[in-house]
């Protein structure tokens, strides 16, 4: 990109050489305003920068107008659409689809693919802040946000696990996993109190209803359909709807099970308060051998660790801090730096924990 698209804090990917062959700015340099001025002065028109800034946030280039060399007309470098814009639009599209399913309209996989494709594209072009997707969800519209977020997180985790061929199908399974909710009493979906025993018993049938809705869609693989049916199953047999165990659960269902749990527990729901992502990770790791596939969860936790380093967080005492180091053996209790530069090791302060991730 052009130097004028840079912002302070972004990181140079490759060393930039001048006409003489000498370096102007070296690789790994954290860009400041003087670097931008120097690059413009030396007539540099194109350079490579990393996807993540020094803070850990996704780099978002500044819009910049350039002259067409073959004309005097000014054109604007096409700026990628903001992830939040794509996400919000996808949630609205899913909401309309879901309401049509409630009315008896069958699932059109072509429409579903068209809906999620721009969102999936962001995974490779401009990786979004996946681990704080919960910040968009509201209690009233939770089920719509949940479906879209589970879809995106499932596709992301599948790519991390190198399911290079099936990651898109796994993402589709993620967005359709709760489609069977459309067959339930709509009042339950917005109920402000906890479900009754009978209501919860009926709610647990939604994976079966989801499977029935997609069973005859030939463009959806058998593996994706099994993932939809089994995404609430657990290794110890305590899940639903069938209560199958460990090796009877499809690997793709194990992926969706983890991201489904993570997003649900970190989001604001009608009858349950949200929890800190670090708290949720701690709870999931505590039952990693009983409930979740150990290998899959480890990949998810590692991705969470890499994301969280540099993140600004709020501690349980109200202080703001930045995550500076995460212990691989205890990732939910990292070292943080307060605004006054004091370093606190949460591994040694059990009464203090991370309440929320800001960025």
C-alpha positions as CSV (number, residue, x, y, z in Angstrom):
1,X,0.0,0.0,0.0
2,X,1.0,3.7,-0.3
3,X,2.8,5.3,2.7
4,X,0.0,7.8,3.1
5,X,-2.3,4.8,4.0
6,X,-0.1,4.0,7.0
7,X,-1.0,4.9,10.6
8,X,1.3,5.1,13.6
9,X,1.7,1.7,15.3
10,X,1.6,-0.4,12.1
11,X,4.6,-2.7,11.5
12,X,6.7,-2.9,8.3
13,X,6.7,-6.4,6.8
14,X,9.7,-6.0,4.4
15,X,12.7,-3.7,4.4
16,X,12.1,-0.7,2.1
17,X,15.0,0.2,-0.1
18,X,15.8,3.6,-1.7
19,X,17.1,4.2,-5.3
20,X,20.6,3.6,-4.1
21,X,19.8,0.3,-2.6
22,X,20.2,1.5,1.0
23,X,17.4,0.7,3.4
24,X,15.0,3.6,4.2
25,X,12.9,1.7,6.8
26,X,13.9,-1.7,8.0
27,X,11.5,-4.7,8.4
28,X,9.8,-4.9,11.9
29,X,10.0,-1.1,12.3
30,X,7.0,0.2,14.2
31,X,5.8,3.1,12.0
32,X,5.7,6.7,13.5
33,X,4.7,9.9,11.7
34,X,8.4,10.7,10.8
35,X,8.6,7.4,9.0
36,X,5.6,8.2,6.9
37,X,7.1,11.7,6.0
38,X,10.4,10.1,5.1
39,X,8.7,7.4,2.8
40,X,6.7,10.1,1.0
41,X,9.8,12.3,0.6
42,X,11.7,9.4,-1.0
43,X,8.9,8.8,-3.4
44,X,8.0,5.3,-2.2
45,X,4.7,4.3,-3.8
46,X,4.1,0.8,-2.5
47,X,5.2,-1.2,0.6
48,X,4.1,-4.2,2.7
49,X,2.9,-4.0,6.3
50,X,1.7,-6.6,8.7
51,X,-2.0,-7.4,9.4
52,X,-1.6,-6.7,13.1
53,X,-0.4,-3.4,14.7
54,X,2.0,-3.3,17.6
55,X,-1.1,-3.1,19.9
56,X,-2.4,-6.4,18.6
57,X,-5.3,-4.7,16.8
58,X,-6.0,-5.3,13.1
59,X,-4.4,-2.7,10.9
60,X,-6.9,-0.6,9.0
61,X,-5.3,1.5,6.2
62,X,-6.1,5.2,5.7
63,X,-8.0,6.1,2.6
64,X,-5.8,7.8,0.0
65,X,-6.4,9.5,-3.3
66,X,-3.8,8.9,-6.1
67,X,-3.5,10.3,-9.6
68,X,-4.0,8.1,-12.6
69,X,-0.7,8.2,-14.5
70,X,-2.6,8.2,-17.9
71,X,-5.0,11.0,-17.0
72,X,-5.3,13.9,-14.7
73,X,-8.4,12.4,-13.0
74,X,-8.1,11.5,-9.3
75,X,-9.2,8.1,-8.2
76,X,-9.6,6.7,-4.8
77,X,-7.8,3.6,-3.6
78,X,-10.6,1.2,-2.9
79,X,-10.8,0.9,0.9
80,X,-12.0,-2.5,2.2
81,X,-15.4,-2.5,3.8
82,X,-15.3,-2.4,7.5
83,X,-15.7,-5.8,9.2
84,X,-18.4,-4.4,11.5
85,X,-20.4,-3.2,8.5
86,X,-20.2,-6.7,7.0
87,X,-21.0,-8.4,10.2
88,X,-24.1,-6.3,11.1
89,X,-25.4,-6.7,7.6
90,X,-25.0,-10.5,7.8
91,X,-26.8,-10.6,11.1
92,X,-29.7,-8.7,9.6
93,X,-29.8,-11.1,6.6
94,X,-29.8,-14.1,8.9
95,X,-32.6,-12.6,10.9
96,X,-34.8,-12.3,7.8
97,X,-33.9,-15.9,6.8
98,X,-34.7,-17.2,10.2
99,X,-38.1,-15.5,10.3
100,X,-38.8,-17.0,6.9
101,X,-37.9,-20.5,8.2
102,X,-40.3,-19.9,11.1
103,X,-42.9,-19.3,8.4
104,X,-42.1,-22.7,6.8
105,X,-39.8,-21.6,4.0
106,X,-37.2,-24.2,3.3
107,X,-33.5,-23.4,3.7
108,X,-31.9,-22.2,0.4
109,X,-28.2,-23.1,0.8
110,X,-27.3,-20.8,-2.1
111,X,-28.7,-17.8,-0.3
112,X,-26.9,-18.9,2.9
113,X,-23.6,-19.2,1.0
114,X,-24.1,-15.8,-0.5
115,X,-24.8,-14.3,2.9
116,X,-21.7,-15.7,4.7
117,X,-19.2,-15.4,1.9
118,X,-18.2,-11.7,2.5
119,X,-17.8,-12.5,6.2
120,X,-15.6,-15.6,5.4
121,X,-13.6,-13.5,3.0
122,X,-12.6,-11.2,5.9
123,X,-10.8,-14.2,7.5
124,X,-8.1,-14.2,4.9
125,X,-8.1,-10.5,3.8
126,X,-8.5,-8.5,7.1
127,X,-8.7,-10.9,10.1
128,X,-11.4,-9.4,12.4
129,X,-11.4,-9.4,16.2
130,X,-13.0,-12.8,16.4
131,X,-12.7,-13.3,20.1
132,X,-14.7,-10.2,21.0
133,X,-17.6,-10.9,18.6
134,X,-19.8,-11.1,21.7
135,X,-19.6,-7.3,22.0
136,X,-22.1,-7.0,19.1
137,X,-24.7,-9.3,20.6
138,X,-27.8,-8.0,22.5
139,X,-30.0,-10.2,24.7
140,X,-33.0,-9.7,22.4
141,X,-31.2,-10.5,19.2
142,X,-28.8,-13.0,20.7
143,X,-29.8,-16.0,18.5
144,X,-29.1,-14.2,15.3
145,X,-25.7,-12.9,16.4
146,X,-24.9,-16.3,17.9
147,X,-25.5,-18.1,14.6
148,X,-23.4,-15.7,12.6
149,X,-20.6,-15.6,15.2
150,X,-20.5,-19.4,15.5
151,X,-20.3,-19.7,11.7
152,X,-17.3,-17.3,11.5
153,X,-15.5,-18.8,14.5
154,X,-16.1,-22.3,13.2
155,X,-14.7,-21.5,9.8
156,X,-11.7,-19.8,11.5
157,X,-11.0,-22.7,13.8
158,X,-11.3,-25.1,10.9
159,X,-8.7,-23.2,8.9
160,X,-6.4,-23.1,12.0
161,X,-6.8,-26.9,12.1
162,X,-5.9,-27.0,8.4
163,X,-9.2,-28.3,7.1
164,X,-8.3,-26.5,3.9
165,X,-11.0,-28.3,1.8
166,X,-13.9,-28.4,4.2
167,X,-13.5,-25.2,6.3
168,X,-16.3,-23.4,4.3
169,X,-18.7,-26.4,4.8
170,X,-17.8,-26.3,8.5
171,X,-18.7,-22.5,8.5
172,X,-22.0,-23.3,6.8
173,X,-22.7,-26.0,9.5
174,X,-22.0,-23.3,12.1
175,X,-24.6,-20.9,10.8
176,X,-27.2,-23.6,10.3
177,X,-26.6,-25.4,13.6
178,X,-29.4,-23.5,15.3
179,X,-31.7,-23.3,12.3
180,X,-34.0,-25.8,14.1
181,X,-34.7,-23.1,16.7
182,X,-37.2,-21.8,14.1
183,X,-39.4,-24.8,14.9
184,X,-39.7,-23.9,18.6
185,X,-42.1,-21.6,20.3
186,X,-40.8,-18.1,19.3
187,X,-41.6,-16.8,22.8
188,X,-38.9,-19.0,24.3
189,X,-36.2,-17.3,22.1
190,X,-36.8,-13.9,23.8
191,X,-37.9,-15.2,27.2
192,X,-36.5,-13.0,30.0
193,X,-36.4,-15.8,32.5
194,X,-34.9,-19.2,32.6
195,X,-36.7,-22.0,30.7
196,X,-38.8,-24.4,32.6
197,X,-37.8,-28.0,32.7
198,X,-40.3,-28.9,30.0
199,X,-39.3,-25.9,27.8
200,X,-35.6,-26.9,28.1
201,X,-36.5,-30.5,27.3
202,X,-38.1,-29.2,24.0
203,X,-35.2,-26.8,23.4
204,X,-32.8,-29.7,23.4
205,X,-34.5,-31.0,20.3
206,X,-33.3,-28.1,18.2
207,X,-30.2,-30.0,16.8
208,X,-32.5,-32.7,15.5
209,X,-34.8,-30.1,13.9
210,X,-31.8,-28.4,12.4
211,X,-30.7,-31.7,10.9
212,X,-34.1,-32.4,9.5
213,X,-34.1,-29.0,7.8
214,X,-30.8,-29.7,6.0
215,X,-31.0,-33.5,5.6
216,X,-32.0,-33.3,1.9
217,X,-29.7,-30.4,0.8
218,X,-27.3,-32.2,-1.5
219,X,-24.9,-29.3,-1.7
220,X,-24.2,-29.7,2.1
221,X,-21.8,-32.5,2.9
222,X,-22.7,-35.5,5.1
223,X,-20.0,-34.3,7.5
224,X,-21.5,-30.9,7.8
225,X,-24.9,-32.4,8.5
226,X,-23.5,-34.5,11.2
227,X,-21.8,-31.5,12.7
228,X,-25.2,-29.7,12.8
229,X,-26.8,-32.7,14.5
230,X,-24.0,-33.3,17.0
231,X,-22.9,-29.8,18.0
232,X,-24.3,-30.1,21.5
233,X,-22.9,-33.6,22.1
234,X,-20.1,-34.0,24.7
235,X,-17.2,-36.5,25.0
236,X,-18.6,-38.0,28.3
237,X,-22.1,-38.5,26.8
238,X,-23.7,-35.7,28.8
239,X,-24.7,-33.8,25.6
240,X,-27.8,-33.9,23.4
241,X,-29.9,-34.8,21.5
242,X,-28.5,-38.4,21.3
243,X,-26.0,-38.5,24.2
244,X,-23.3,-40.1,22.1
245,X,-19.7,-40.2,23.3
246,X,-16.1,-39.4,22.2
247,X,-15.3,-41.3,19.0
248,X,-19.0,-41.3,17.9
249,X,-18.9,-37.5,17.6
250,X,-17.8,-36.1,14.3
251,X,-14.6,-34.0,14.4
252,X,-16.5,-31.1,12.8
253,X,-19.1,-31.2,15.5
254,X,-16.3,-31.0,18.1
255,X,-15.2,-27.7,16.4
256,X,-18.6,-26.2,16.5
257,X,-19.2,-27.4,20.1
258,X,-16.2,-25.3,21.3
259,X,-17.0,-22.1,19.5
260,X,-20.7,-22.4,20.3
261,X,-19.9,-22.7,24.0
262,X,-17.4,-19.8,23.9
263,X,-19.7,-17.4,22.2
264,X,-22.7,-18.3,24.2
265,X,-21.0,-17.9,27.6
266,X,-19.3,-14.6,26.6
267,X,-22.5,-13.0,25.2
268,X,-25.4,-11.3,26.9
269,X,-28.4,-13.6,26.9
270,X,-32.0,-13.0,28.1
271,X,-31.7,-15.2,31.2
272,X,-27.9,-15.5,31.7
273,X,-25.3,-12.7,32.3
274,X,-22.2,-12.8,30.1
275,X,-18.8,-13.9,31.4
276,X,-15.3,-12.7,30.7
277,X,-13.6,-14.6,27.8
278,X,-10.8,-15.4,30.2
279,X,-13.3,-16.8,32.7
280,X,-14.9,-18.9,30.0
281,X,-11.6,-20.3,28.8
282,X,-10.8,-21.2,32.4
283,X,-14.1,-23.1,32.7
284,X,-13.7,-24.9,29.4
285,X,-10.1,-25.9,30.2
286,X,-11.3,-27.3,33.6
287,X,-13.4,-29.9,31.8
288,X,-11.3,-30.3,28.7
289,X,-11.0,-34.1,29.0
290,X,-14.6,-34.7,29.9
291,X,-16.5,-32.3,27.6
292,X,-14.4,-31.1,24.7
293,X,-11.9,-32.5,22.2
294,X,-8.5,-31.8,23.8
295,X,-6.6,-31.2,20.5
296,X,-9.3,-28.9,19.1
297,X,-9.6,-26.9,22.3
298,X,-5.9,-26.5,22.5
299,X,-5.8,-24.9,19.0
300,X,-8.6,-22.6,20.0
301,X,-6.9,-21.6,23.2
302,X,-3.6,-21.0,21.4
303,X,-5.4,-18.7,18.9
304,X,-7.0,-16.9,21.9
305,X,-3.6,-16.4,23.5
306,X,-2.1,-15.0,20.3
307,X,-5.1,-12.6,20.0
308,X,-5.1,-11.5,23.6
309,X,-1.4,-10.4,23.8
310,X,-1.5,-6.6,23.6
311,X,-5.2,-6.4,24.2
312,X,-6.5,-3.7,26.5
313,X,-8.6,-5.2,29.3
314,X,-10.6,-4.3,32.4
315,X,-9.7,-6.1,35.7
316,X,-12.2,-7.2,38.3
317,X,-11.2,-4.2,40.5
318,X,-12.0,-1.8,37.6
319,X,-8.4,-1.0,36.6
320,X,-7.5,-0.9,32.9
321,X,-4.4,-2.8,31.7
322,X,-2.7,-4.3,28.7
323,X,-1.9,-8.0,28.4
324,X,1.9,-8.4,28.0
325,X,2.5,-12.1,28.6
326,X,0.4,-15.2,28.8
327,X,1.5,-18.4,30.6
328,X,1.1,-21.4,28.3
329,X,0.3,-23.6,31.3
330,X,-2.2,-21.1,32.7
331,X,-3.5,-18.9,29.9
332,X,-6.4,-17.5,31.7
333,X,-4.2,-15.6,34.2
334,X,-1.7,-13.6,32.2
335,X,0.7,-10.8,33.2
336,X,-0.7,-7.4,32.6
337,X,0.6,-3.8,32.6
338,X,-1.4,-1.2,34.3
339,X,-1.7,2.4,33.0
340,X,0.9,3.4,35.6
341,X,3.3,0.8,34.1
342,X,3.0,-1.5,37.1
343,X,3.2,-5.2,36.0
344,X,0.8,-7.6,37.7
345,X,1.0,-11.4,37.4
346,X,-2.6,-12.6,37.7
347,X,-1.3,-16.1,38.3
348,X,-0.1,-14.9,41.7
349,X,-3.2,-12.8,42.5
350,X,-6.0,-15.3,42.6
351,X,-8.6,-12.7,43.8
352,X,-8.0,-10.5,40.7
353,X,-9.0,-11.5,37.2
354,X,-9.8,-10.1,33.8
355,X,-13.4,-8.9,33.6
356,X,-13.6,-7.8,30.0
357,X,-11.5,-7.3,26.8
358,X,-11.8,-3.8,25.4
359,X,-9.7,-4.1,22.2
